């Protein structure tokens, strides 16, 4: 079976799984927020601009999920 032989059902699940990955990453960041090296690497984490961007991205992802269900 070749890699491009993906079932339609699997394709429908991809956008939902992508949204889960986005949320899990945000949770991981929250758990790391008190770590010095994390703060050095992601100094903007948790500020208003960061959350505005994350909410925007999640809304776009929600739209992709809705499109995949049609």
C-alpha positions in Angstrom: 0.0 0.0 0.0 1.4 3.4 -1.0 1.5 6.4 1.3 -1.0 8.4 -0.8 -3.5 5.6 -0.5 -5.2 7.3 2.5 -8.8 6.6 3.2 -11.4 9.4 3.2 -12.2 8.7 6.8 -8.5 9.3 7.8 -8.5 12.6 5.9 -11.6 13.7 7.8 -9.8 13.0 11.1 -6.7 15.0 10.2 -8.0 18.5 10.9 -9.4 17.4 14.3 -6.1 15.8 15.2 -4.3 19.0 14.1 -6.5 21.0 16.5 -5.7 18.6 19.3 -2.0 18.9 18.6 -2.3 22.7 18.8 -4.1 22.5 22.2 -1.7 19.9 23.6 1.2 22.2 22.6 -0.4 25.1 24.4 -0.8 22.9 27.5 2.8 21.8 27.3 3.9 25.5 27.1 1.7 26.3 30.1 3.5 23.5 32.1 6.9 25.0 31.0 6.1 28.7 31.6 8.1 28.9 34.9 11.2 27.3 33.3 14.0 29.9 32.7 15.1 28.4 29.3 11.5 28.3 28.1 11.1 31.9 28.9 14.3 32.8 27.1 13.1 30.9 24.0 9.4 32.0 24.1 9.5 35.4 25.8 6.1 36.4 24.3 4.3 33.3 25.6 1.1 34.2 27.4 0.9 37.9 26.5 -2.2 39.4 24.9 -0.7 39.4 21.3 0.2 35.7 21.8 -3.3 34.7 22.8 -4.9 36.8 20.1 -2.8 34.9 17.5 -3.5 31.5 19.1 -7.3 32.2 19.2 -7.2 33.3 15.6 -5.4 30.1 14.6 -7.8 27.9 16.5 -10.7 29.6 14.9 -9.2 29.0 11.5 -8.7 25.4 12.4 -12.3 25.1 13.6 -13.3 26.3 10.1 -11.2 23.6 8.5 -12.9 21.0 10.7 -16.3 22.3 9.7 -15.3 22.2 6.0 -14.1 18.6 6.3 -17.5 17.6 7.6 -19.4 18.9 4.6 
